Amino acid sequence: MKKIRDTEAAEISEQTYFDDVKKIQTEIKNYGKDIWHPIDTIKDDYTGLFGYVLKSEKTGQIVISFRGTEMPESVTTKVETKYVGSPSQDAMLATGEASIENGNLVYEKNAISKGELAESNKDVKEDLEGIVLGNSNYTKKRYGTTDYLGTPSQDASLASGRAELDSKAGTISYVHKNQFTEAKEKVDHYVEKFGAKNITFVGHSLGGGLAQYFAVTNDSNAITFASADIYSLLTPEQQHNAINGEYKDNVITYTYPDDVVGTYYEKSVGSVYYMNDPSQAEMVGVSMHGIKNYLDSSLYDDEGYFVPQVLFDEKLQSQLSLSPLALKNSGVSDFHIQIQESLMEMYVQEMKQSEEQIEATKQALLDFLNVYMNSMRDMKSKYMNAVGSGQFDKLNASDVEGYFHEFTKAPVDGVPMLFDIQMFDSLMASLGDTHQDTADIAYNMERMSTDLMQADQFLAQWLRYGS
């Protein structure tokens, strides 16, 4: 069965900015047209939440799309006022902003309606309070239940609707009402009805943040564009999983490297791919933030995927050879690892490039080693702390040490190793000397690229087993 492609996800994200959509038509050259029918609307006027639950006419696929931040649109009106020859009126005439008709000064005035401004303010409030300043409590309807003491701050929270009083229990619970909390009920309903693995969440900007969040919390899938950062809204466990790549297969995000929103994050939740060469990016701003920047037909191949010429890996910042969604839809698991591994192999063929590229490769390898060492320390510590209680009450520390000794190589600084650290050191030494024989560097990189992929796969399996 054909699975959703890049172009369909972008088109659906764009159409979600319109109210009362009866159908969304997509077209892929090699597959023809498809009609996506809304079977439900996810809406809350108070928070500005809006989205659709869609079903493909051809394949029966389910997509849940969320609308992003809406900027207010101005309305142009014609203004006529009596011309009295004032300095300000003459200045408008001199600059061509106004003209005189029948003794009146005539000019156009741009204004934003109160309704447009109110809707925009809801989204901006969500972006600031939730995405920028929020934490995992922000996505909970109720949190922080405590004894009611009648303090001024408690009474103020009750009066504003930010808290609820349980007079019988004598407690006060703080509440949130935002787009994340208000979307949850319907998302839960359709996840239960269709199954999380049969749903793809899509969205742009704030809508992309909502899509990412519900994909992570439901172990589902998401395709997002210029997504708002939701790392801070995850639980500590989910943040740990994100750092260790647990969601890289599930969540794919595209953004332009000079988009201030799409690149505003410290830690990516899933896989992030740039739509331009990041080394050529200009000053960050909002000009490339709009969803229309992802709709040009030249960005897509005949299969409906982004052409690799426009895609660059977030970490190694090199051009891809295939759309990540194409790899995923073809059944390749851990596709993000294969992408980075293939990029490492490409470096082997390009070792005569600048010293900057060699330095970038060194940094990528050091970043990998740092994540690996920290992850293995955390994993070993987790099992050490678990022995002697619960389901591990018959185990002790020596059992854990024995397990790691049996399945790993000799430890380095007490950390179990899944790959050959001597090969890593050999590669780093070769990269450290740019005058070293390039054939020697290429040989070690080929060996290390294989070790990198295998080590990441082993580590991912261990972390999934331990979670």
TORKOL-4160 file (C-alpha; in steps of 0.2 Angstrom, whole numbers, padded with zeros to 4 digits, m for minus):
467
<pt num="1" X="0000" Y="0000" Z="0000"/>
<pt num="2" X="0006" Y="0017" Z="m0005"/>
<pt num="3" X="0011" Y="0027" Z="0011"/>
<pt num="4" X="0010" Y="0046" Z="0013"/>
<pt num="5" X="0024" Y="0056" Z="0004"/>
<pt num="6" X="0033" Y="0072" Z="0007"/>
<pt num="7" X="0022" Y="0082" Z="m0005"/>
<pt num="8" X="0006" Y="0075" Z="0002"/>
<pt num="9" X="0011" Y="0080" Z="0020"/>
<pt num="10" X="0016" Y="0098" Z="0014"/>
<pt num="11" X="m0001" Y="0100" Z="0004"/>
<pt num="12" X="m0011" Y="0094" Z="0019"/>
<pt num="13" X="m0002" Y="0105" Z="0031"/>
<pt num="14" X="m0005" Y="0120" Z="0020"/>
<pt num="15" X="m0024" Y="0116" Z="0017"/>
<pt num="16" X="m0026" Y="0115" Z="0036"/>
<pt num="17" X="m0024" Y="0134" Z="0037"/>
<pt num="18" X="m0042" Y="0135" Z="0029"/>
<pt num="19" X="m0058" Y="0132" Z="0038"/>
<pt num="20" X="m0072" Y="0121" Z="0033"/>
<pt num="21" X="m0062" Y="0111" Z="0020"/>
<pt num="22" X="m0073" Y="0098" Z="0012"/>
<pt num="23" X="m0058" Y="0088" Z="0004"/>
<pt num="24" X="m0040" Y="0089" Z="0001"/>
<pt num="25" X="m0034" Y="0084" Z="m0017"/>
<pt num="26" X="m0016" Y="0078" Z="m0019"/>
<pt num="27" X="m0007" Y="0073" Z="m0035"/>
<pt num="28" X="0009" Y="0063" Z="m0038"/>
<pt num="29" X="0015" Y="0060" Z="m0056"/>
<pt num="30" X="0018" Y="0042" Z="m0054"/>
<pt num="31" X="0002" Y="0038" Z="m0043"/>
<pt num="32" X="m0011" Y="0051" Z="m0049"/>
<pt num="33" X="m0023" Y="0060" Z="m0038"/>
<pt num="34" X="m0029" Y="0056" Z="m0021"/>
<pt num="35" X="m0043" Y="0063" Z="m0011"/>
<pt num="36" X="m0041" Y="0066" Z="0008"/>
<pt num="37" X="m0058" Y="0067" Z="0016"/>
<pt num="38" X="m0060" Y="0076" Z="0034"/>
<pt num="39" X="m0069" Y="0064" Z="0045"/>
<pt num="40" X="m0067" Y="0075" Z="0060"/>
<pt num="41" X="m0061" Y="0093" Z="0065"/>
<pt num="42" X="m0050" Y="0096" Z="0081"/>
<pt num="43" X="m0055" Y="0113" Z="0086"/>
<pt num="44" X="m0055" Y="0124" Z="0102"/>
<pt num="45" X="m0059" Y="0143" Z="0100"/>
<pt num="46" X="m0053" Y="0148" Z="0116"/>
<pt num="47" X="m0035" Y="0142" Z="0113"/>
<pt num="48" X="m0035" Y="0144" Z="0094"/>
<pt num="49" X="m0032" Y="0125" Z="0091"/>
<pt num="50" X="m0037" Y="0119" Z="0074"/>
<pt num="51" X="m0034" Y="0103" Z="0064"/>
<pt num="52" X="m0042" Y="0089" Z="0054"/>
<pt num="53" X="m0043" Y="0070" Z="0055"/>
<pt num="54" X="m0042" Y="0065" Z="0037"/>
<pt num="55" X="m0044" Y="0048" Z="0028"/>
<pt num="56" X="m0037" Y="0044" Z="0011"/>
<pt num="57" X="m0049" Y="0039" Z="m0002"/>
<pt num="58" X="m0037" Y="0028" Z="m0011"/>
<pt num="59" X="m0027" Y="0019" Z="0003"/>
<pt num="60" X="m0038" Y="0022" Z="0019"/>
<pt num="61" X="m0023" Y="0030" Z="0028"/>
<pt num="62" X="m0027" Y="0041" Z="0042"/>
<pt num="63" X="m0018" Y="0058" Z="0045"/>
<pt num="64" X="m0021" Y="0070" Z="0059"/>
<pt num="65" X="m0015" Y="0088" Z="0054"/>
<pt num="66" X="m0013" Y="0103" Z="0065"/>
<pt num="67" X="m0014" Y="0122" Z="0060"/>
<pt num="68" X="0001" Y="0132" Z="0065"/>
<pt num="69" X="0004" Y="0150" Z="0071"/>
<pt num="70" X="m0007" Y="0162" Z="0061"/>
<pt num="71" X="0000" Y="0179" Z="0058"/>
<pt num="72" X="m0014" Y="0193" Z="0056"/>
<pt num="73" X="m0018" Y="0199" Z="0039"/>
<pt num="74" X="m0021" Y="0217" Z="0036"/>
<pt num="75" X="m0036" Y="0224" Z="0027"/>
<pt num="76" X="m0034" Y="0239" Z="0015"/>
<pt num="77" X="m0048" Y="0253" Z="0016"/>
<pt num="78" X="m0050" Y="0269" Z="0006"/>
<pt num="79" X="m0050" Y="0285" Z="0017"/>
<pt num="80" X="m0056" Y="0302" Z="0012"/>
<pt num="81" X="m0054" Y="0317" Z="0022"/>
<pt num="82" X="m0056" Y="0336" Z="0019"/>
<pt num="83" X="m0039" Y="0343" Z="0012"/>
<pt num="84" X="m0034" Y="0358" Z="0023"/>
<pt num="85" X="m0016" Y="0360" Z="0018"/>
<pt num="86" X="m0009" Y="0354" Z="0034"/>
<pt num="87" X="0010" Y="0349" Z="0034"/>
<pt num="88" X="0006" Y="0331" Z="0037"/>
<pt num="89" X="m0006" Y="0331" Z="0022"/>
<pt num="90" X="0006" Y="0339" Z="0011"/>
<pt num="91" X="0019" Y="0327" Z="0016"/>
<pt num="92" X="0008" Y="0312" Z="0011"/>
<pt num="93" X="0005" Y="0321" Z="m0006"/>
<pt num="94" X="0023" Y="0324" Z="m0009"/>
<pt num="95" X="0028" Y="0305" Z="m0006"/>
<pt num="96" X="0013" Y="0299" Z="m0017"/>
<pt num="97" X="0004" Y="0291" Z="m0003"/>
<pt num="98" X="m0011" Y="0302" Z="m0006"/>
<pt num="99" X="m0020" Y="0312" Z="m0019"/>
<pt num="100" X="m0033" Y="0325" Z="m0020"/>
<pt num="101" X="m0051" Y="0321" Z="m0027"/>
<pt num="102" X="m0065" Y="0334" Z="m0026"/>
<pt num="103" X="m0056" Y="0344" Z="m0013"/>
<pt num="104" X="m0053" Y="0329" Z="m0002"/>
<pt num="105" X="m0037" Y="0320" Z="0003"/>
<pt num="106" X="m0038" Y="0302" Z="m0003"/>
<pt num="107" X="m0027" Y="0288" Z="0003"/>
<pt num="108" X="m0027" Y="0270" Z="0008"/>
<pt num="109" X="m0025" Y="0263" Z="0026"/>
<pt num="110" X="m0020" Y="0246" Z="0031"/>
<pt num="111" X="m0028" Y="0239" Z="0047"/>
<pt num="112" X="m0029" Y="0223" Z="0056"/>
<pt num="113" X="m0046" Y="0217" Z="0062"/>
<pt num="114" X="m0049" Y="0214" Z="0080"/>
<pt num="115" X="m0054" Y="0196" Z="0076"/>
<pt num="116" X="m0038" Y="0193" Z="0066"/>
<pt num="117" X="m0027" Y="0200" Z="0080"/>
<pt num="118" X="m0036" Y="0190" Z="0093"/>
<pt num="119" X="m0033" Y="0173" Z="0084"/>
<pt num="120" X="m0015" Y="0178" Z="0081"/>
<pt num="121" X="m0012" Y="0182" Z="0099"/>
<pt num="122" X="m0018" Y="0165" Z="0104"/>
<pt num="123" X="m0005" Y="0156" Z="0094"/>
<pt num="124" X="0009" Y="0168" Z="0099"/>
<pt num="125" X="0004" Y="0165" Z="0117"/>
<pt num="126" X="0005" Y="0147" Z="0114"/>
<pt num="127" X="0022" Y="0148" Z="0106"/>
<pt num="128" X="0029" Y="0159" Z="0120"/>
<pt num="129" X="0021" Y="0151" Z="0136"/>
<pt num="130" X="0021" Y="0133" Z="0130"/>
<pt num="131" X="0035" Y="0131" Z="0117"/>
<pt num="132" X="0048" Y="0143" Z="0124"/>
<pt num="133" X="0044" Y="0144" Z="0143"/>
<pt num="134" X="0034" Y="0128" Z="0146"/>
<pt num="135" X="0039" Y="0111" Z="0153"/>
<pt num="136" X="0031" Y="0094" Z="0154"/>
<pt num="137" X="0017" Y="0101" Z="0166"/>
<pt num="138" X="0011" Y="0112" Z="0152"/>
<pt num="139" X="0004" Y="0098" Z="0142"/>
<pt num="140" X="m0006" Y="0091" Z="0158"/>
<pt num="141" X="m0024" Y="0097" Z="0161"/>
<pt num="142" X="m0021" Y="0095" Z="0180"/>
<pt num="143" X="m0005" Y="0096" Z="0189"/>
<pt num="144" X="0002" Y="0101" Z="0206"/>
<pt num="145" X="m0012" Y="0095" Z="0218"/>
<pt num="146" X="m0009" Y="0102" Z="0236"/>
<pt num="147" X="m0018" Y="0107" Z="0252"/>
<pt num="148" X="m0029" Y="0122" Z="0250"/>
<pt num="149" X="m0023" Y="0135" Z="0263"/>
<pt num="150" X="m0033" Y="0150" Z="0257"/>
<pt num="151" X="m0017" Y="0160" Z="0252"/>
<pt num="152" X="m0019" Y="0175" Z="0241"/>
<pt num="153" X="m0010" Y="0166" Z="0227"/>
<pt num="154" X="m0021" Y="0151" Z="0228"/>
<pt num="155" X="m0037" Y="0161" Z="0228"/>
<pt num="156" X="m0030" Y="0172" Z="0214"/>
<pt num="157" X="m0028" Y="0155" Z="0204"/>
<pt num="158" X="m0045" Y="0150" Z="0208"/>
<pt num="159" X="m0053" Y="0166" Z="0203"/>
<pt num="160" X="m0044" Y="0166" Z="0186"/>
<pt num="161" X="m0049" Y="0148" Z="0182"/>
<pt num="162" X="m0031" Y="0142" Z="0183"/>
<pt num="163" X="m0035" Y="0131" Z="0198"/>
<pt num="164" X="m0049" Y="0120" Z="0204"/>
<pt num="165" X="m0054" Y="0117" Z="0222"/>
<pt num="166" X="m0059" Y="0100" Z="0229"/>
<pt num="167" X="m0068" Y="0106" Z="0245"/>
<pt num="168" X="m0071" Y="0088" Z="0251"/>
<pt num="169" X="m0053" Y="0084" Z="0250"/>
<pt num="170" X="m0047" Y="0101" Z="0255"/>
<pt num="171" X="m0035" Y="0102" Z="0240"/>
<pt num="172" X="m0032" Y="0113" Z="0226"/>
<pt num="173" X="m0026" Y="0107" Z="0208"/>
<pt num="174" X="m0019" Y="0118" Z="0195"/>
<pt num="175" X="m0025" Y="0117" Z="0178"/>
<pt num="176" X="m0020" Y="0121" Z="0160"/>
<pt num="177" X="m0030" Y="0125" Z="0145"/>
<pt num="178" X="m0020" Y="0126" Z="0129"/>
<pt num="179" X="m0019" Y="0118" Z="0112"/>
<pt num="180" X="m0010" Y="0103" Z="0118"/>
<pt num="181" X="m0022" Y="0099" Z="0132"/>
<pt num="182" X="m0037" Y="0102" Z="0121"/>
<pt num="183" X="m0031" Y="0091" Z="0107"/>
<pt num="184" X="m0028" Y="0076" Z="0118"/>
<pt num="185" X="m0045" Y="0069" Z="0120"/>
<pt num="186" X="m0049" Y="0068" Z="0101"/>
<pt num="187" X="m0031" Y="0062" Z="0097"/>
<pt num="188" X="m0033" Y="0048" Z="0110"/>
<pt num="189" X="m0050" Y="0043" Z="0103"/>
<pt num="190" X="m0043" Y="0041" Z="0085"/>
<pt num="191" X="m0027" Y="0032" Z="0091"/>
<pt num="192" X="m0038" Y="0020" Z="0100"/>
<pt num="193" X="m0049" Y="0018" Z="0085"/>
<pt num="194" X="m0036" Y="0016" Z="0071"/>
<pt num="195" X="m0020" Y="0012" Z="0081"/>
<pt num="196" X="m0005" Y="0023" Z="0083"/>
<pt num="197" X="0005" Y="0015" Z="0070"/>
<pt num="198" X="m0009" Y="0018" Z="0057"/>
<pt num="199" X="m0009" Y="0037" Z="0060"/>
<pt num="200" X="0003" Y="0050" Z="0053"/>
<pt num="201" X="0003" Y="0067" Z="0062"/>
<pt num="202" X="0008" Y="0082" Z="0051"/>
<pt num="203" X="0009" Y="0101" Z="0053"/>
<pt num="204" X="0018" Y="0117" Z="0050"/>
<pt num="205" X="0026" Y="0128" Z="0064"/>
<pt num="206" X="0016" Y="0127" Z="0080"/>
<pt num="207" X="0006" Y="0113" Z="0071"/>
<pt num="208" X="0022" Y="0104" Z="0068"/>
<pt num="209" X="0025" Y="0105" Z="0087"/>
<pt num="210" X="0008" Y="0098" Z="0090"/>
<pt num="211" X="0011" Y="0084" Z="0078"/>
<pt num="212" X="0029" Y="0080" Z="0085"/>
<pt num="213" X="0022" Y="0079" Z="0103"/>
<pt num="214" X="0007" Y="0067" Z="0099"/>
<pt num="215" X="0019" Y="0056" Z="0088"/>
<pt num="216" X="0031" Y="0055" Z="0103"/>
<pt num="217" X="0018" Y="0052" Z="0117"/>
<pt num="218" X="0008" Y="0039" Z="0106"/>
<pt num="219" X="0023" Y="0030" Z="0098"/>
<pt num="220" X="0016" Y="0035" Z="0081"/>
<pt num="221" X="0023" Y="0044" Z="0066"/>
<pt num="222" X="0025" Y="0063" Z="0061"/>
<pt num="223" X="0031" Y="0073" Z="0046"/>
<pt num="224" X="0033" Y="0091" Z="0050"/>
<pt num="225" X="0038" Y="0107" Z="0042"/>
<pt num="226" X="0048" Y="0122" Z="0051"/>
<pt num="227" X="0041" Y="0114" Z="0067"/>
<pt num="228" X="0041" Y="0123" Z="0084"/>
<pt num="229" X="0053" Y="0115" Z="0097"/>
<pt num="230" X="0044" Y="0104" Z="0109"/>
<pt num="231" X="0059" Y="0096" Z="0118"/>
<pt num="232" X="0055" Y="0105" Z="0134"/>
<pt num="233" X="0037" Y="0099" Z="0134"/>
<pt num="234" X="0043" Y="0080" Z="0135"/>
<pt num="235" X="0045" Y="0071" Z="0152"/>
<pt num="236" X="0063" Y="0067" Z="0158"/>
<pt num="237" X="0062" Y="0050" Z="0151"/>
<pt num="238" X="0056" Y="0056" Z="0134"/>
<pt num="239" X="0069" Y="0069" Z="0133"/>
<pt num="240" X="0082" Y="0055" Z="0137"/>
<pt num="241" X="0075" Y="0044" Z="0123"/>
<pt num="242" X="0076" Y="0059" Z="0111"/>
<pt num="243" X="0094" Y="0062" Z="0115"/>
<pt num="244" X="0098" Y="0044" Z="0111"/>
<pt num="245" X="0088" Y="0044" Z="0095"/>
<pt num="246" X="0073" Y="0034" Z="0100"/>
<pt num="247" X="0061" Y="0045" Z="0089"/>
<pt num="248" X="0072" Y="0047" Z="0074"/>
<pt num="249" X="0063" Y="0034" Z="0064"/>
<pt num="250" X="0046" Y="0041" Z="0069"/>
<pt num="251" X="0048" Y="0059" Z="0068"/>
<pt num="252" X="0054" Y="0068" Z="0052"/>
<pt num="253" X="0056" Y="0087" Z="0052"/>
<pt num="254" X="0061" Y="0098" Z="0037"/>
<pt num="255" X="0066" Y="0116" Z="0039"/>
<pt num="256" X="0076" Y="0129" Z="0030"/>
<pt num="257" X="0093" Y="0133" Z="0039"/>
<pt num="258" X="0089" Y="0151" Z="0039"/>
<pt num="259" X="0072" Y="0149" Z="0047"/>
<pt num="260" X="0072" Y="0156" Z="0065"/>
<pt num="261" X="0058" Y="0145" Z="0070"/>
<pt num="262" X="0063" Y="0129" Z="0062"/>
<pt num="263" X="0080" Y="0130" Z="0069"/>
<pt num="264" X="0076" Y="0137" Z="0086"/>
<pt num="265" X="0080" Y="0121" Z="0096"/>
<pt num="266" X="0095" Y="0115" Z="0107"/>
<pt num="267" X="0091" Y="0096" Z="0105"/>
<pt num="268" X="0081" Y="0089" Z="0091"/>
<pt num="269" X="0067" Y="0077" Z="0095"/>
<pt num="270" X="0067" Y="0067" Z="0079"/>
<pt num="271" X="0077" Y="0068" Z="0063"/>
<pt num="272" X="0079" Y="0085" Z="0056"/>
<pt num="273" X="0084" Y="0089" Z="0038"/>
<pt num="274" X="0088" Y="0106" Z="0030"/>
<pt num="275" X="0080" Y="0111" Z="0014"/>
<pt num="276" X="0096" Y="0121" Z="0008"/>
<pt num="277" X="0115" Y="0119" Z="0011"/>
<pt num="278" X="0117" Y="0126" Z="0029"/>
<pt num="279" X="0134" Y="0132" Z="0025"/>
<pt num="280" X="0126" Y="0144" Z="0012"/>
<pt num="281" X="0112" Y="0150" Z="0024"/>
<pt num="282" X="0110" Y="0169" Z="0026"/>
<pt num="283" X="0104" Y="0178" Z="0042"/>
<pt num="284" X="0090" Y="0169" Z="0051"/>
<pt num="285" X="0073" Y="0176" Z="0050"/>
<pt num="286" X="0055" Y="0172" Z="0045"/>
<pt num="287" X="0056" Y="0174" Z="0026"/>
<pt num="288" X="0058" Y="0155" Z="0024"/>
<pt num="289" X="0046" Y="0150" Z="0037"/>
<pt num="290" X="0030" Y="0150" Z="0028"/>
<pt num="291" X="0022" Y="0133" Z="0022"/>
<pt num="292" X="0022" Y="0139" Z="0004"/>
<pt num="293" X="0041" Y="0137" Z="0004"/>
<pt num="294" X="0038" Y="0119" Z="0004"/>
<pt num="295" X="0025" Y="0117" Z="m0010"/>
<pt num="296" X="0035" Y="0121" Z="m0026"/>
<pt num="297" X="0034" Y="0107" Z="m0038"/>
<pt num="298" X="0052" Y="0108" Z="m0042"/>
<pt num="299" X="0056" Y="0102" Z="m0024"/>
<pt num="300" X="0048" Y="0085" Z="m0028"/>
<pt num="301" X="0052" Y="0069" Z="m0039"/>
<pt num="302" X="0039" Y="0059" Z="m0048"/>
<pt num="303" X="0037" Y="0048" Z="m0033"/>
<pt num="304" X="0031" Y="0063" Z="m0022"/>
<pt num="305" X="0047" Y="0064" Z="m0012"/>
<pt num="306" X="0059" Y="0079" Z="m0009"/>
<pt num="307" X="0073" Y="0078" Z="m0022"/>
<pt num="308" X="0089" Y="0074" Z="m0013"/>
<pt num="309" X="0098" Y="0089" Z="m0021"/>
<pt num="310" X="0089" Y="0101" Z="m0008"/>
<pt num="311" X="0091" Y="0090" Z="0007"/>
<pt num="312" X="0105" Y="0091" Z="0020"/>
<pt num="313" X="0108" Y="0081" Z="0036"/>
<pt num="314" X="0107" Y="0090" Z="0052"/>
<pt num="315" X="0122" Y="0083" Z="0060"/>
<pt num="316" X="0135" Y="0081" Z="0046"/>
<pt num="317" X="0127" Y="0095" Z="0035"/>
<pt num="318" X="0130" Y="0085" Z="0019"/>
<pt num="319" X="0118" Y="0083" Z="0005"/>
<pt num="320" X="0108" Y="0067" Z="0005"/>
<pt num="321" X="0106" Y="0054" Z="m0009"/>
<pt num="322" X="0088" Y="0050" Z="m0005"/>
<pt num="323" X="0073" Y="0057" Z="0004"/>
<pt num="324" X="0073" Y="0050" Z="0022"/>
<pt num="325" X="0054" Y="0047" Z="0020"/>
<pt num="326" X="0057" Y="0037" Z="0004"/>
<pt num="327" X="0069" Y="0026" Z="0014"/>
<pt num="328" X="0057" Y="0024" Z="0028"/>
<pt num="329" X="0042" Y="0020" Z="0017"/>
<pt num="330" X="0053" Y="0007" Z="0008"/>
<pt num="331" X="0055" Y="m0002" Z="0025"/>
<pt num="332" X="0072" Y="0003" Z="0030"/>
<pt num="333" X="0073" Y="0004" Z="0049"/>
<pt num="334" X="0085" Y="0015" Z="0058"/>
<pt num="335" X="0086" Y="0025" Z="0041"/>
<pt num="336" X="0094" Y="0040" Z="0050"/>
<pt num="337" X="0109" Y="0029" Z="0054"/>
<pt num="338" X="0110" Y="0023" Z="0036"/>
<pt num="339" X="0109" Y="0041" Z="0030"/>
<pt num="340" X="0124" Y="0046" Z="0041"/>
<pt num="341" X="0133" Y="0030" Z="0037"/>
<pt num="342" X="0131" Y="0033" Z="0019"/>
<pt num="343" X="0137" Y="0051" Z="0021"/>
<pt num="344" X="0153" Y="0045" Z="0030"/>
<pt num="345" X="0156" Y="0034" Z="0015"/>
<pt num="346" X="0154" Y="0049" Z="0004"/>
<pt num="347" X="0168" Y="0057" Z="0014"/>
<pt num="348" X="0179" Y="0043" Z="0009"/>
<pt num="349" X="0178" Y="0048" Z="m0009"/>
<pt num="350" X="0180" Y="0066" Z="m0005"/>
<pt num="351" X="0195" Y="0067" Z="0006"/>
<pt num="352" X="0204" Y="0080" Z="m0004"/>
<pt num="353" X="0192" Y="0093" Z="0001"/>
<pt num="354" X="0196" Y="0107" Z="0012"/>
<pt num="355" X="0202" Y="0106" Z="0030"/>
<pt num="356" X="0185" Y="0112" Z="0036"/>
<pt num="357" X="0177" Y="0096" Z="0030"/>
<pt num="358" X="0189" Y="0085" Z="0039"/>
<pt num="359" X="0187" Y="0096" Z="0055"/>
<pt num="360" X="0168" Y="0093" Z="0053"/>
<pt num="361" X="0170" Y="0075" Z="0052"/>
<pt num="362" X="0181" Y="0074" Z="0067"/>
<pt num="363" X="0168" Y="0084" Z="0077"/>
<pt num="364" X="0154" Y="0072" Z="0071"/>
<pt num="365" X="0164" Y="0057" Z="0077"/>
<pt num="366" X="0168" Y="0065" Z="0094"/>
<pt num="367" X="0149" Y="0070" Z="0096"/>
<pt num="368" X="0145" Y="0052" Z="0092"/>
<pt num="369" X="0158" Y="0045" Z="0105"/>
<pt num="370" X="0151" Y="0058" Z="0118"/>
<pt num="371" X="0133" Y="0052" Z="0116"/>
<pt num="372" X="0138" Y="0034" Z="0116"/>
<pt num="373" X="0149" Y="0035" Z="0132"/>
<pt num="374" X="0135" Y="0045" Z="0141"/>
<pt num="375" X="0122" Y="0033" Z="0136"/>
<pt num="376" X="0131" Y="0017" Z="0141"/>
<pt num="377" X="0135" Y="0025" Z="0158"/>
<pt num="378" X="0117" Y="0029" Z="0161"/>
<pt num="379" X="0112" Y="0012" Z="0155"/>
<pt num="380" X="0124" Y="0003" Z="0167"/>
<pt num="381" X="0120" Y="0014" Z="0181"/>
<pt num="382" X="0101" Y="0011" Z="0178"/>
<pt num="383" X="0104" Y="m0008" Z="0180"/>
<pt num="384" X="0116" Y="m0006" Z="0195"/>
<pt num="385" X="0102" Y="0004" Z="0204"/>
<pt num="386" X="0089" Y="m0008" Z="0200"/>
<pt num="387" X="0097" Y="m0024" Z="0206"/>
<pt num="388" X="0091" Y="m0031" Z="0223"/>
<pt num="389" X="0073" Y="m0025" Z="0222"/>
<pt num="390" X="0057" Y="m0027" Z="0212"/>
<pt num="391" X="0059" Y="m0039" Z="0197"/>
<pt num="392" X="0078" Y="m0039" Z="0199"/>
<pt num="393" X="0078" Y="m0044" Z="0218"/>
<pt num="394" X="0088" Y="m0060" Z="0214"/>
<pt num="395" X="0102" Y="m0051" Z="0205"/>
<pt num="396" X="0117" Y="m0041" Z="0211"/>
<pt num="397" X="0130" Y="m0030" Z="0204"/>
<pt num="398" X="0141" Y="m0044" Z="0199"/>
<pt num="399" X="0127" Y="m0051" Z="0188"/>
<pt num="400" X="0126" Y="m0034" Z="0179"/>
<pt num="401" X="0145" Y="m0034" Z="0177"/>
<pt num="402" X="0145" Y="m0052" Z="0170"/>
<pt num="403" X="0132" Y="m0047" Z="0157"/>
<pt num="404" X="0141" Y="m0032" Z="0151"/>
<pt num="405" X="0157" Y="m0042" Z="0151"/>
<pt num="406" X="0149" Y="m0056" Z="0140"/>
<pt num="407" X="0141" Y="m0045" Z="0127"/>
<pt num="408" X="0154" Y="m0031" Z="0125"/>
<pt num="409" X="0172" Y="m0028" Z="0122"/>
<pt num="410" X="0185" Y="m0022" Z="0135"/>
<pt num="411" X="0178" Y="m0007" Z="0144"/>
<pt num="412" X="0186" Y="0011" Z="0142"/>
<pt num="413" X="0185" Y="0021" Z="0158"/>
<pt num="414" X="0173" Y="0009" Z="0165"/>
<pt num="415" X="0161" Y="0010" Z="0150"/>
<pt num="416" X="0157" Y="m0006" Z="0140"/>
<pt num="417" X="0161" Y="m0004" Z="0122"/>
<pt num="418" X="0151" Y="m0011" Z="0107"/>
<pt num="419" X="0164" Y="m0006" Z="0094"/>
<pt num="420" X="0183" Y="m0006" Z="0092"/>
<pt num="421" X="0190" Y="0010" Z="0101"/>
<pt num="422" X="0207" Y="0007" Z="0094"/>
<pt num="423" X="0200" Y="0009" Z="0077"/>
<pt num="424" X="0191" Y="0025" Z="0083"/>
<pt num="425" X="0208" Y="0031" Z="0090"/>
<pt num="426" X="0217" Y="0027" Z="0073"/>
<pt num="427" X="0204" Y="0036" Z="0063"/>
<pt num="428" X="0205" Y="0052" Z="0075"/>
<pt num="429" X="0224" Y="0051" Z="0074"/>
<pt num="430" X="0223" Y="0051" Z="0055"/>
<pt num="431" X="0211" Y="0065" Z="0054"/>
<pt num="432" X="0222" Y="0075" Z="0066"/>
<pt num="433" X="0236" Y="0075" Z="0053"/>
<pt num="434" X="0230" Y="0083" Z="0037"/>
<pt num="435" X="0246" Y="0078" Z="0028"/>
<pt num="436" X="0243" Y="0059" Z="0031"/>
<pt num="437" X="0241" Y="0048" Z="0017"/>
<pt num="438" X="0222" Y="0050" Z="0011"/>
<pt num="439" X="0221" Y="0032" Z="0007"/>
<pt num="440" X="0225" Y="0027" Z="0025"/>
<pt num="441" X="0211" Y="0039" Z="0031"/>
<pt num="442" X="0199" Y="0032" Z="0019"/>
<pt num="443" X="0202" Y="0015" Z="0024"/>
<pt num="444" X="0199" Y="0019" Z="0043"/>
<pt num="445" X="0184" Y="0029" Z="0038"/>
<pt num="446" X="0176" Y="0014" Z="0029"/>
<pt num="447" X="0179" Y="0003" Z="0044"/>
<pt num="448" X="0173" Y="0016" Z="0056"/>
<pt num="449" X="0157" Y="0020" Z="0046"/>
<pt num="450" X="0152" Y="0001" Z="0048"/>
<pt num="451" X="0156" Y="0001" Z="0066"/>
<pt num="452" X="0146" Y="0017" Z="0069"/>
<pt num="453" X="0131" Y="0009" Z="0061"/>
<pt num="454" X="0132" Y="m0007" Z="0070"/>
<pt num="455" X="0136" Y="0002" Z="0087"/>
<pt num="456" X="0121" Y="0013" Z="0085"/>
<pt num="457" X="0109" Y="m0001" Z="0081"/>
<pt num="458" X="0116" Y="m0012" Z="0096"/>
<pt num="459" X="0114" Y="0003" Z="0107"/>
<pt num="460" X="0096" Y="0007" Z="0101"/>
<pt num="461" X="0091" Y="m0011" Z="0104"/>
<pt num="462" X="0099" Y="m0011" Z="0122"/>
<pt num="463" X="0090" Y="0005" Z="0126"/>
<pt num="464" X="0073" Y="m0001" Z="0120"/>
<pt num="465" X="0076" Y="m0017" Z="0130"/>
<pt num="466" X="0080" Y="m0007" Z="0145"/>
<pt num="467" X="0066" Y="0006" Z="0144"/>
